[in-house]
Amino acid sequence: MNIFFDCDYTIIAMNGGLRPGVRELFQRLKDDGHTLYIWSGMGISWHEVRKHGLESYITDCFHKPLFDYQRRMKGMGVTVVPDMVIDDYPDIVSALGGVRVKAYLYEKDSDTEMEKIYPIISAFVARNGHSSDTSFFEIPQPLPNLDRV
């Protein structure tokens, strides 16, 4: 699956710190054969990816649309269809499907939001596109006019 992670307040705090569990989650997802992407409404986030040593997990970074998500992706240079998005912003998760996490504003070692992602994705794959977790939003029909990798 093509899994798109939001950068700001999903995996990175306001001060630039990496959310606990991100590296471990990325490793597990890559080991399972998923393709990981980072996108942000603030622009392309390669700097943050490199700062935290995440390059080996991430296939590409994109600028994330902030509204009219499906239509605006291609115009913003998103060349891959997200099969699932992980984001703190509920609107994009409900529009594209995926998992909503609590915003990670400040570094907090006790944060465990990333721990819930892997079981949801595993259940989604095992149950042919469904998960009973309340943080999961159903994946809509395939998005038009973008290529799948």
C-alpha positions as CSV (number, residue, x, y, z in Angstrom):
1,M,0.0,0.0,0.0
2,N,1.0,3.6,-0.6
3,I,0.8,5.2,2.9
4,F,1.0,8.9,3.2
5,F,2.1,10.4,6.6
6,D,1.5,14.1,7.3
7,C,4.6,15.8,8.6
8,D,3.5,18.7,10.9
9,Y,1.9,17.7,14.1
10,T,1.5,14.1,13.0
11,I,5.1,12.9,13.0
12,I,6.9,16.2,13.9
13,A,6.2,18.5,16.9
14,M,6.1,22.3,16.6
15,N,9.7,22.5,17.8
16,G,10.8,20.0,15.2
17,G,11.1,16.9,17.5
18,L,10.2,13.5,16.1
19,R,7.2,11.8,17.6
20,P,7.9,8.7,19.7
21,G,7.5,5.4,17.7
22,V,7.8,6.9,14.2
23,R,11.0,5.2,13.3
24,E,9.9,1.8,14.6
25,L,6.5,2.1,12.8
26,F,8.2,3.0,9.5
27,Q,10.5,0.0,9.8
28,R,7.6,-2.4,10.4
29,L,5.6,-1.0,7.5
30,K,8.6,-1.1,5.2
31,D,9.3,-4.7,6.3
32,D,5.8,-5.6,5.4
33,G,6.3,-4.2,1.9
34,H,4.4,-0.9,2.1
35,T,5.6,2.2,0.4
36,L,5.8,5.3,2.6
37,Y,5.5,8.9,1.7
38,I,5.6,12.2,3.6
39,W,3.5,15.2,2.7
40,S,2.7,18.5,4.3
41,G,0.5,21.5,3.8
42,M,3.6,23.6,4.6
43,G,5.5,22.3,1.6
44,I,7.9,19.4,0.7
45,S,9.5,18.1,3.9
46,W,12.8,16.5,2.8
47,H,14.6,18.6,5.4
48,E,12.6,17.1,8.2
49,V,13.0,13.6,6.8
50,R,16.8,14.0,6.6
51,K,17.1,15.8,10.0
52,H,15.6,12.7,11.7
53,G,17.4,10.1,9.5
54,L,14.2,8.8,7.9
55,E,15.4,8.7,4.3
56,S,15.7,4.9,4.1
57,Y,12.0,4.6,4.8
58,I,10.5,7.4,2.6
59,T,10.1,7.0,-1.1
60,D,9.1,10.6,-1.8
61,C,7.8,13.8,-0.3
62,F,4.9,15.9,-1.6
63,H,3.1,19.2,-0.9
64,K,-0.3,18.2,0.6
65,P,-3.5,19.9,-0.6
66,L,-5.4,21.7,2.2
67,F,-8.8,21.5,0.6
68,D,-10.6,19.8,-2.3
69,Y,-8.0,17.0,-1.7
70,Q,-8.7,14.6,-4.5
71,R,-8.9,17.2,-7.2
72,R,-5.9,19.2,-6.2
73,M,-3.4,16.4,-5.7
74,K,-2.3,16.1,-9.3
75,G,-2.0,19.9,-9.7
76,M,0.3,20.0,-6.7
77,G,2.6,17.3,-8.1
78,V,1.3,14.3,-6.2
79,T,2.1,11.5,-8.6
80,V,1.1,8.5,-6.5
81,V,-2.4,7.6,-5.2
82,P,-2.6,7.4,-1.4
83,D,-4.1,4.1,-0.3
84,M,-4.1,5.4,3.2
85,V,-3.3,8.7,4.9
86,I,-2.2,9.2,8.5
87,D,-2.9,12.7,9.7
88,D,-4.0,14.8,12.7
89,Y,-6.4,16.7,10.5
90,P,-9.8,14.9,10.4
91,D,-11.0,16.3,7.1
92,I,-8.3,14.9,4.9
93,V,-8.5,11.5,6.6
94,S,-12.3,11.3,6.1
95,A,-11.9,12.5,2.5
96,L,-9.1,10.1,1.5
97,G,-9.4,7.3,4.1
98,G,-6.9,6.3,6.7
99,V,-6.1,6.9,10.4
100,R,-6.6,10.1,12.4
101,V,-4.1,10.6,15.2
102,K,-4.0,13.2,17.9
103,A,-2.0,16.3,17.1
104,Y,1.6,16.1,18.3
105,L,2.2,19.7,19.2
106,Y,4.9,19.4,21.9
107,E,7.5,16.7,22.5
108,K,6.2,14.2,25.0
109,D,8.1,10.9,25.6
110,S,4.8,9.3,26.8
111,D,3.0,9.8,23.5
112,T,1.8,6.4,22.1
113,E,-0.2,7.5,19.0
114,M,2.1,5.7,16.6
115,E,1.6,2.4,18.4
116,K,-2.1,2.2,17.2
117,I,-1.2,2.7,13.5
118,Y,0.4,-0.7,12.8
119,P,-2.5,-2.8,14.2
120,I,-5.0,-0.8,12.2
121,I,-3.1,-1.2,8.9
122,S,-2.6,-4.9,9.6
123,A,-6.3,-5.4,10.2
124,F,-7.1,-3.3,7.1
125,V,-4.9,-5.6,5.0
126,A,-6.2,-8.8,6.6
127,R,-9.8,-7.8,6.4
128,N,-9.7,-6.6,2.8
129,G,-10.1,-2.9,3.5
130,H,-11.8,-2.7,6.8
131,S,-10.8,-2.0,10.4
132,S,-13.0,-1.7,13.5
133,D,-10.8,0.9,15.2
134,T,-12.6,4.2,15.7
135,S,-9.5,6.1,14.5
136,F,-9.9,4.5,11.0
137,F,-11.8,6.1,8.2
138,E,-12.9,4.0,5.3
139,I,-10.9,4.3,2.1
140,P,-13.0,5.9,-0.7
141,Q,-13.1,4.7,-4.3
142,P,-9.8,4.9,-6.1
143,L,-8.8,8.5,-7.0
144,P,-8.9,9.4,-10.7
145,N,-6.0,10.6,-12.8
146,L,-3.1,9.5,-10.7
147,D,-0.8,6.5,-11.2
148,R,-0.4,3.8,-8.7
149,V,3.2,2.7,-8.0
